[in-house]
Every structure is written in structure tokens, then in C-alpha cells.
Amino acid sequence: MTGRWADRWGRQRTLVISLVVLTAVILMLPYSMNQIGLVSITLFVWGVFQSLTVTLLTASLSEYSEVHRHQIMGWYSFATNIAVTLGPAVMGWLDVRAGYATVAMICAAITAAASGSAWLASKTAPHN
């Protein structure tokens, strides 16, 4: 289903939309925790758009250069592993001190920045 969105709207545009939706979902999550139905829907939407974002990001990065593809993907893997390692350590510490809503706001700000970055990159990226 989500692949059809990317085919219809283009990868870059769909990536930006996906990141915007993720930003909204992350902001909603702390406030939906007390309602099982709402948190279930929120987590489902998060899963769909997180999967779409990762797929589109990987596909977009691998389009940039045949010559440098291995370096680009290596740095992408490195950044992902660093984020998976440091994110829980830093955000876990912050969660204990400032609460989950604060963590969600920071994560939403990072995701919004990624959306802006993807939008800017779409202006110079190869079009599919």
C-alpha cells in the first residue's frame, strides 16, 4: 500500500509527508497513553509511517551515486547504529528527570528537522 504512495507522489515527496506524519504521531503519543484504543491507533500509524520512512530513506540514499553508494550506505548504517545506541541512553536519562512528554517533544523536533532536511534535499535530488 505505501509503495503505491511513493510511486504516485514520488519518493522524495512521500518521504517528506511520512516524516511530517511521524512528527504529529510522536507529539500525540504521550497524550494518548491513557486510552487503549487511541494508543493502539497511534502506534499502528507510527509503525506504518516508520516503515515507509526507513524504506524511502534507504532507497533515496542509494540513488545518489553508483560510485559512492557503498560509502553512503556505510555512513547510513553507522548513523543508525549510533542513534540506536545513544538514543535510549540519553532519552532514558531525560525521561526519568523530565518525563515522557519532554522526550516526545525532542523526538518530534528531530523528526521535524529531518522532514525539513528531506524537503530541502528533494529540491536537488534525482527525480524518479
C-alpha positions in Angstrom: 0.0 0.0 0.0 2.7 2.5 1.0 4.7 1.6 -2.1 1.9 2.8 -4.2 2.0 6.2 -2.5 5.7 6.5 -3.3 5.0 5.5 -6.9 2.2 8.0 -7.3 3.7 11.0 -5.5 7.4 10.3 -5.9 9.9 9.0 -3.3 11.1 12.4 -2.0 7.6 13.9 -1.6 6.4 10.8 0.1 9.4 10.8 2.4 8.6 14.4 3.5 5.0 13.6 4.0 5.9 10.5 6.0 8.2 12.5 8.3 5.6 15.1 8.9 3.0 12.4 9.8 5.7 10.9 12.1 6.2 14.2 13.8 2.5 14.5 14.5 2.3 10.9 15.8 5.2 11.4 18.1 3.6 14.5 19.5 0.3 12.7 20.1 1.7 9.6 21.7 2.2 10.9 25.3 -1.3 12.3 25.3 -2.9 9.1 24.0 -1.3 6.7 26.6 -4.4 6.6 28.9 -6.8 5.4 26.2 -6.1 1.9 24.8 -7.9 2.5 21.5 -6.2 5.8 20.8 -2.8 4.5 21.7 -3.3 1.4 19.5 -4.3 3.5 16.5 -1.4 5.9 17.2 1.1 3.0 17.4 -0.3 1.4 14.2 0.1 4.7 12.3 3.6 5.1 13.7 4.6 1.6 12.6 3.3 2.2 9.0 5.0 5.5 8.6 8.2 4.5 10.4 8.5 1.5 8.0 7.7 3.7 5.0 10.3 6.3 6.1 13.1 3.8 6.5 12.3 2.2 3.1 12.2 5.5 1.3 15.3 6.9 3.0 17.3 3.8 2.1 16.0 3.9 -1.5 16.7 7.6 -1.8 20.2 7.4 -0.4 21.1 4.5 -2.7 20.1 6.6 -5.8 22.7 9.3 -5.3 25.8 7.8 -6.7 26.8 4.4 -8.2 30.4 5.1 -7.3 29.8 6.2 -3.7 26.8 4.0 -2.9 28.8 1.7 -0.5 30.2 4.7 1.4 26.8 6.4 1.6 25.1 3.2 2.9 28.0 2.6 5.3 27.6 6.0 6.9 23.8 5.5 7.0 24.3 2.2 8.8 26.9 3.9 11.2 24.5 6.7 12.0 21.6 4.3 12.6 23.7 2.2 15.0 24.9 5.3 16.9 21.3 6.5 17.2 20.1 3.1 18.4 22.8 3.1 21.0 22.9 6.7 22.2 19.1 7.5 21.8 17.9 5.2 24.6 20.8 6.1 26.9 20.2 9.9 26.6 16.4 9.8 26.3 16.1 7.3 29.1 18.1 9.6 31.4 15.9 12.5 30.3 12.7 10.6 30.7 13.4 9.9 34.3 14.2 13.6 35.0 11.8 15.5 32.8 9.1 13.0 31.7 8.0 11.2 28.6 6.2 14.3 27.1 9.6 16.1 27.1 11.3 13.2 25.3 8.4 13.1 22.8 8.8 16.8 22.1 12.5 16.4 21.5 12.0 13.4 19.2 9.3 15.3 17.3 11.6 18.3 16.9 14.3 16.0 15.5 11.8 14.3 13.2 10.5 17.8 12.0 14.2 18.8 11.3 14.6 15.6 9.3 11.4 16.5 7.4 12.8 19.9 6.6 16.1 18.4 5.5 14.3 15.9 3.3 12.3 18.7 1.7 15.5 20.7 1.0 17.2 17.6 -0.4 14.2 17.0 -2.7 14.9 20.2 -4.4 18.3 18.9 -5.6 17.8 15.1 -5.5 17.5 13.0 -8.6 13.8 12.7 -9.5 12.2 9.3 -10.0 
